Amino acid sequence: MSESTYIPGPVALLGSGETSLAGGRILESLARELPKPLRIAILETPAGFELNSAQVAGRVAEFFRTRLQNHNPVVDIIPARKRGTDFSPDDAGILAPLAQANLIFMGPGSPTYAVRQLRGSLAWDLVRLRHRMGAALLISSAATIAIGATVLPVYEIFKVGEDVFSLPGLGLFADFGMHLSFIPHWNNAEGGVDLDTSRCFIGIDRFAEWCVLQPRDHLCVGLDEHTGLVVDFRAGECRINGVSSVSLLRECDPRIHPSGAVFPLEELSLPKIPQTPRSGLSDRAWEMVVRNASQSQDAEDAPEEVLRLVAERQQAREQKEWVKADEIRTRIEALGWQIMDAPGGARLARTGQDCGMF
């Protein structure tokens, strides 16, 4: 697969309000462009340290089901809460729905906790792989900070009182040569006139201290509450949706884009797409996605070349490249295998055998 044969899915980043009116509209805009069936995975990890993380994720899942009821979504909660437990982000059984999700959500919790649990994990490899293969990402609140190149340790500064410092993040966009970090709740005003709670609660002065710690090629994106930035790799553009604005800070100098604005992706950074979707990711993640793309028992005996083509075809279908998908089907058939599509997923069998559809 060459550099020009795949395009990552869109990434929607919210300043807050994943279950608000503004968040719901962004969610629907993503769902409209995705192939059916719509499969949503809600990754519980950022809030995995909370005793009620399952209930929080459950409320988000119910909102998604209700808001997207016309799309008949399959919504799965991924309880990948903590390494070294029965709910580990390295447990393939827990993570199975991620391998077929075409919309993945991460939201509230702790940015630094999310980074600790997800860095180098199977869960994070699956998120990145599915995104590269066309799945949409909806990222909000703490997860928005965590997926950046660097992390603002909000709780450690705002709640614990530590001096301002910076930590490496999960670097979602670093995969594409883009050095971006994100600050949600940019315009928060809960502190009223007595306490500056903007810049995700730490205030302008402490944010300025954090900002100067960043490398020179770094771009910080400030996301106002109930406002989203949609990064569209296919269209090569960024769109602002919601009630307020998004601020781009290069060397701490802000440029503000209001809601409704559209600007070229290159204003963030010129993306460099990895040569193949699996570049830099674990074989384990790739095998999970490939096996899911061909769910029949016979797929266990299929050669690597056939399984690779099945995964490429699935990616082409998710990106609505129907001619390319048909061409790949022909190549699969030439290798002695047939593939048929069903609501539960593709079925793969040797030529002349029943594909076992149901």
Buried (B, 14 or more C-beta within 10 A) or exposed (E): BEEEBBBBBBBBBBBBBBBBEBBBBBBEBBBEEBEEBBBBBBBBBBBBBBEEBBEBBBEBBEBBBEBBEEBEBBBBBBBBBBBEEEBBBBBBEBBBBBBBBBBBBBBBBBBBBBBBBBBEBBBBBBBBBBBBBBBBBBBBBBBBBBBBBBBBBBBBBBEEEEEBEBBEBBBBBBBBEBBBBBBBBBBBEEEEEEEBBBBBBBBEEBBEBBBEEBEEEBBBBBBBBBBBBBBBBBBEBBBBBBBBBBBBBBEEEEEBBEBEBEBEBEBBBEBEBBEBBBEEBBEEBBBBBBBBBBBBEBBEEBEEEBBBBBBBBBBBBBBEBEEBBEEBBEBBEEEEBBBBBEEEBBBBBBEEEEBBBE
